[in-house]
Amino acid sequence: MAEIDIGMGKSARRAYGLDELVLLPGRRTRDADLVDLSWQIDAYRLELPFLASAMDSVTSPATAVAVGQLGGLAVLDLEGLWTRHDDADALLSELSGLPRSTRVG
């Protein structure tokens, strides 16, 4: 794959967004044992091509642990509810119980 010069002596490989990809069925079936879905960030190798977003509504500490055990990467929002409050579950339960008219959004 061609390298792209990004300046200051550094280069990168071309990446593609989801809107640039098309997956079509083929005539051949791949053996699951021959397919490698792993990926790498610097020295960290991950077995599952999955990255959970750093948003309180997406990734809880329990979710981060489960994703990590499966081989993916989950990121906690260090400014979010899970890291700022001792009992975020109780706070989230309270917020979800508010009447719809008082909710923002």
C-alpha positions in Angstrom: 0.0 0.0 0.0 1.3 3.4 -0.9 2.7 5.6 1.9 1.5 9.2 2.2 3.9 11.9 3.5 2.2 13.8 6.4 5.1 16.1 7.2 8.0 16.3 9.6 9.5 13.0 8.4 6.3 11.0 9.1 4.2 9.0 6.7 0.8 7.2 6.9 -1.1 4.7 4.9 -4.4 5.6 3.2 -7.5 4.8 5.3 -11.0 4.3 4.1 -14.3 5.5 5.6 -17.5 3.4 5.7 -19.0 5.4 2.9 -16.1 4.3 0.7 -16.5 0.6 1.2 -18.8 -1.9 -0.5 -19.1 -5.5 0.7 -20.4 -7.9 -1.8 -21.0 -11.6 -1.5 -18.5 -13.7 -3.4 -18.5 -17.2 -4.9 -16.1 -18.5 -2.3 -16.6 -19.0 1.4 -13.6 -18.3 3.6 -12.6 -20.6 6.4 -13.0 -18.7 9.7 -9.7 -20.2 10.9 -7.9 -18.6 8.0 -9.3 -15.1 8.5 -7.3 -12.6 10.8 -9.4 -9.7 12.1 -6.7 -8.5 14.5 -5.4 -4.9 14.3 -2.6 -2.9 16.0 -2.2 0.5 17.6 1.5 1.1 18.1 2.7 -1.8 20.2 -0.8 -2.9 21.2 -2.3 -5.8 19.3 -6.1 -6.3 19.5 -7.9 -9.4 18.3 -11.3 -7.9 17.7 -11.8 -5.0 15.3 -14.0 -3.1 17.7 -13.6 0.2 19.4 -16.3 1.4 21.9 -16.7 5.1 22.1 -15.8 7.2 25.1 -19.4 8.2 25.9 -21.2 7.5 29.2 -24.2 6.3 27.2 -22.1 3.8 25.3 -19.3 2.5 27.5 -19.6 1.7 31.2 -16.7 0.2 33.2 -18.4 -3.2 32.9 -18.8 -2.8 29.2 -15.1 -1.8 28.9 -14.0 -4.9 30.8 -16.2 -7.2 28.6 -15.0 -5.6 25.3 -11.4 -6.0 26.5 -11.9 -9.6 27.4 -13.3 -10.2 23.9 -10.2 -8.6 22.4 -11.5 -5.2 21.5 -10.8 -1.7 22.9 -13.2 0.3 25.0 -12.5 3.9 26.2 -14.1 5.5 29.2 -14.9 9.2 29.3 -12.6 10.6 32.0 -14.9 13.6 32.3 -18.0 11.5 32.4 -20.4 10.2 35.1 -18.5 6.9 35.6 -15.3 8.6 36.6 -16.7 11.5 38.6 -19.2 9.8 40.8 -18.8 6.9 43.2 -22.2 5.4 42.3 -22.9 6.3 38.7 -25.5 3.5 38.4 -27.8 5.2 41.0 -27.4 8.6 39.3 -28.2 7.1 35.8 -31.2 5.3 37.3 -32.4 8.6 38.8 -31.9 10.4 35.5 -33.8 7.8 33.5 -36.7 8.0 35.9 -37.3 11.7 35.3 -40.5 12.7 33.5 -40.0 13.1 29.7 -40.9 16.8 29.9 -37.9 17.6 32.1 -35.4 15.8 29.9 -33.1 17.8 27.7 -33.1 16.8 24.0 
